[in-house]
Amino acid sequence: MTSSLPDTPAPVLLLVPGAAGAPSDGTAPFHLADPTAPQLKVTDLVVTRGDGIFETVGVFDGTPVNVGPHLDRLARSAFLLELPAPHRETLVAAIDAAIEAHTDVAELSVRIMYTRGLEGAGAPTCWIHARTADDWTAYRSGIRVVTLDRGLSTTVPETSPWLLPGAKTLSYAVNMAAGREAKRRGAADCLFVATDGYVLEGPTSTLLVRQGDTFTTTPVSAGVLPGTCVNTLFADLQRAGHQVREHLMTVADVAGSDGAWLLSSTRLAAPISQLDDTDLPVDLELTKRFEALLTGKA
Amino acid sequence: MTSSLPDTPAPVLLLVPGAAGAPSDGTAPFHLADPTAPQLKVTDLVVTRGDGIFETVGVFDGTPVNVGPHLDRLARSAFLLELPAPHRETLVAAIDAAIEAHTDVAELSVRIMYTRGLEGAGAPTCWIHARTADDWTAYRSGIRVVTLDRGLSTTVPETSPWLLPGAKTLSYAVNMAAGREAKRRGAADCLFVATDGYVLEGPTSTLLVRQGDTFTTTPVSAGVLPGTCVNTLFADLQRAGHQVREHLMTVADVAGSDGAWLLSSTRLAAPISQLDDTDLPVDLELTKRFEALLTGKA
């Protein structure tokens, strides 16, 4: 872990009691706290039930990228989990304050965590944790990815919303187990596949696929998270005259494509160099363009 | 919440640094802690990823029930999540110490929580939280239950173990969402149904069904938790000359049965009086017998 190196700047922790609106007792909506001290009670529902949501914002040379889309998605996750709506202005200010309080570093990872709160209290717990990002340089030059069954159909959002498809929850044990399975298979990451044969997303990333002049991602209606990165790239690709779309794709579509990437706010655009046992073309120039866009430098 | 009533005894919190074996620094394997103070760091993987497992032991008039089977299941969950094996003797002693430290009450709920620990640390976090149980008396006299799609097939344990079927994880956001959906439909609880049409379990309970002289529960191989309560009841039913079995059942099987229950260590045996729109016979005498067995009084 980068954060355990002695020369890594200390992380910053901001507690945000005003995350769902002004605290009733008149205290400040957020304040710095000691990240090395325990801050959470054992009866917080995020601890007892994984009952919460989150976002991770990438900050590059001090500039946070896609804060608006991340907060849009946090609000959407809150809606899907029937949590109180997050107070947007408070979170924007708190994210800025966390970045301001952190030592300047090239890449900062800012997690916004929002839980159902203490059992019986009925008010969310929220904090922001800013820390030096791990080094993903190798990941960004090409990765082997394996496909793994997600067990669910792409029709689940329509039929069974209580399965919380498309919500970025803190119940990520399956996502973590899938990551371990990928590593066991000698891959850096995995791509989830629905039971009806369509590719979905990575456990912590969005899929982007190139077929000739067309760039495609999985439709949100299939139960994936609305990607923040993919929208940034789509806007730029459209300006450059490419076609962009949300469309269901099979594993064969991806394996036979002209390039594919897993996108994330901190790992950025990771080209898939091999999907299961099929080599895929890697366009490092286009990947560099994506990286510039996703770090706010293009 | 019972715990917020002023005359409810204070909960007891025991931190268990020796949960995976003796702590390397020679400290005691467990110690009492202040349950009203924050005890967890924001970088514990149970908080950032829901990456942990748990058990809830019911304690009736001071006697914990099924501690062995609960610890067996905790060990199984740890294996499925690739967590270090819990140290059984330490946990047995810690459970006893938590019960001992709590004011005598008729029904105590003892949660054993076991997480992947702090990011980068590689050692589990464990604590035991003992508190007066909520009042489930009404629940135990008959409940309306609705069936809800679980989105997964009963073949998932065979094909896709990374989906963690049968592990009692702290990633329970879907279980909680299903509970809310059940309440929205005017039911007290729900029964999950697999995509291949077989009934599974409740979000926090095991299914038991009576058909004549035969009592049936869902096979563990279908992806449900191995129930601790159902084994207690099976042993007694067998002694009384009934047939008991693990067997796949459809919704129609349950709706047409001679009685069905949702079993849990704290709610005990809740007879299903209505499944979706079908009334089911409720045998209160047998339910009382189950209650006596599950509280260690038979």
Interface residues (C-beta under 8 A of the other chain):
Chain A: M1 S3 S4 L13 P35 T36 A37 P38 Q39 L40 K41 V42 T43 D44 L45 V46 V47 T48 R49 G50 D51 G52 F54 L81 E82 R111 M113 E119 G120 W127 H129 L148 D149 R150 G151 L152 S153 V156 T159 S160 P161 W162 L163 L164 A167 T169 L170 S171 Y172 A173 V174 N175 M176 A177 A178 R180 E181 T195
Chain B: M1 S3 S4 L13 P35 T36 A37 P38 Q39 L40 K41 V42 T43 D44 L45 V46 V47 T48 R49 G50 D51 G52 F54 L81 E82 R111 M113 E119 G120 W127 H129 L148 D149 R150 G151 L152 S153 V156 T159 S160 P161 W162 L163 L164 A167 T169 L170 S171 Y172 A173 V174 N175 M176 A177 A178 R180 E181 T195
